[in-house]
Amino acid sequence: MPRTAQITRRTKETDIALSIDLDGSGKVQADTGVGFLDHMLDHLGKHSLMDITVTAKGDLHVDDHHTVEDVGICLGQAIAQALGDKAGIRRYGFSSLPMEEALANVALDLGGRAAVVYNVKFAGQKIGAFDVQLVEEFLRRMASVAGMNLHVNVPYGSNDHHIAEAIFKSFAKALRAAKTIDRARAGEVPSTKGSL
């Protein structure tokens, strides 16, 4: 069965169409109107080997918040839908990833219990025109809708662009590990309860 999903979301604030293939090759076509978000989605797809196509029209005359938040919601919905009953997946993933002077440690569980621990300090408020608070907003919305337990820790880093990039790349590597089918499980759901 292909592990794919297509999500649309239309509100007074955004109009989004998003599709993913969990077993893709890392191809990304992102046109959200938020350049830095598109850049981070490129990293996410490339390093998770997940194909992502997303177009978004949002109230960018207000700010980027609603667009970034709603793309996160759509991605979370797509991941949950594409995973299905999660039979055979490894479930857990982690990555410690350097980006020049910055280091990001990400651990996640696709077990269905949504929780986020986010320990990140940026030096400034903006990366170009992008509000650094939106990194956390995106991850929290995505994880809550996907039913993901996500821990993000950045012990050090001084360049905000490098910190954000390290986070997305490390998240991608952890997701790649967690979504991978474990041949030893032979379709078994990875839980002692028998379901996730």
N, C-alpha and C positions, 0 to 999 in steps of 0.2 A: 504494500500500500504506500502510495506517495505521501510524504509528510509535508503537506502544503496547506496554506490557508490564504484566504482573501477577506479583507476587512474593509468596510466603508463606514465612515462616521461623518454625519452632517449635523452641525449645530449652528446657532446664530454666530458663533465665533470662528468655527473652522469647517472645512470640507476636505476630507482626507480619504484617499484610496491607497491601501497598502496590501501587498502580497509578499509571502515568503515561501521559500523552499528550504526546509531544514537540512536537506541532503544535497545542497547545491555545490557550487564551486567558488562562491564568494563574489558573485557578480552583484553590483549595486547600481541602481538608478534612483537617485534621490533628488527630488525637486520640491523642497519644503518652503522655499522663500527665506530660509534661515541658513545662510552659508556655512556657518560653523557646525550646525547640526548635520547638514549634508556631509561635511568632512568627517565627523565622528561616525556617522552611519556607514561611510565607506570603510573605515577601520573595522567597525563591528562586523560587517559582512565578510570582508576579506579574511579576517583572522578567526572567524567562527566557521568558515565554509558554509555560510548561509546566504542564499540569494535573497536580496531585498529590492523590491520596487515600491516606491512611495511618491505620491504627489500630494501636496497640501496647499490649500489656500486658506490663509488665516487673517485675523485682524491685526496685521503687522503695523498698522497705523497707531495702534494702542501700544503694543510691545510684542516681544517674541513669546511671552509666557504661554498663552493659550495654545499656540501652534506646537511648541515643544512638548507641553504636557499631553496634548491629545495624540501626537505621534507616538509618545510613550505608551499611552493607553492602547492604541491600535496595535502596536508591536506586541504588547503583553497579551492581548486577545489572540493575536495570530500565533504566538508561541504556544499558548495553551491549547488552541484548536489543533495545531499541527502535531502536537505531542500525543493527542488522543488519550488512550488509557495508559500510556507510558510504558507499555510492556516492552521489556528487553533493554531499556535505557540504563546507562550507568548511574544516572540520577544526580550524582555529586560531581562537582568540578572545582578546581582551584588553579590560580595562576599568580606567580610573582613576576612582575614584568618591569624592566627598567626602560625609561625613556630619557636618555642623557642623564641629567642630575636627579631626576625624579624616579621614585619607585612606587608602584601600585600593587597591592595585594588584594586579590578578590577571591572569595569562596562563595559557592552557591549550592543550593539544594532545590531540585525541581519536584520536591515531594508534595507540594500543594499547600503548604503553610506559609502564607505571605508574611514576611518580616524583613526589615531593612536596618542594618547597622552601617552608618556612614560616618567615618572619621577622616575628614579631609579639610585641610586649611589652604585656601588660596591666598596669594600675596595681595591681590587687588580685587576689584569688583567686576572688571570687564576683561574679556579677551576680544580685542577689537570692539565690536558693537555688542558682543554676546555677554549676557549677564552670567557670571560663574555659578550663581545659585541654581540656574536651570539644569546644570549637570545632575545635581541631587534630585531636582523635581522630576526630570525625565526618568531616572533610575527608579525612584520610589513609585511612580505611577505604573511603569512597565512591570515591576516586580509584584506589585499588589494585584494587578489584573491577571498576571501569569500564574499566580500562586507560587511565587518563588521566594525562598529565603536567601537574601543577598547581603553579604558583608563586604564592605569596601573600606580599605585602610590605606592611607598614604602616609608613611612614617616621615618622609622628607621629600623636598622638591622646592625649587625657588622660581621656576618659570611656569606660569599658569597654563600656557598652551601645552607644555610638556606634561604637566600634571593631568590635565583633562585627557590628553591623548593616551597616556599610560593607563588611565582608568578604563577607557573604552577598549583598548587593546587587551588588557588583562581580563576584563569582563568577557570579551569575545573568546579568549582562550579557555576560560573556565566554562563558558556555555558550550563550546565545542566538545569538551570532555564530557560534560553532563548529558548532552543530547545523543551522544554516540551509542549505537546499539552494541551491547555486550554479547558477543556470540556465546559465551559460557552460560548466559541466562536462558537461552532458547525460548524467548518470548515471555518469560516470567516477569511479573511486576516486581520491581525492587523494593519490597516492603514485607515485613513479617505479618502485616495485617492482610496481605493479599490484594490490596488495592491502594491507589493513591488518589 
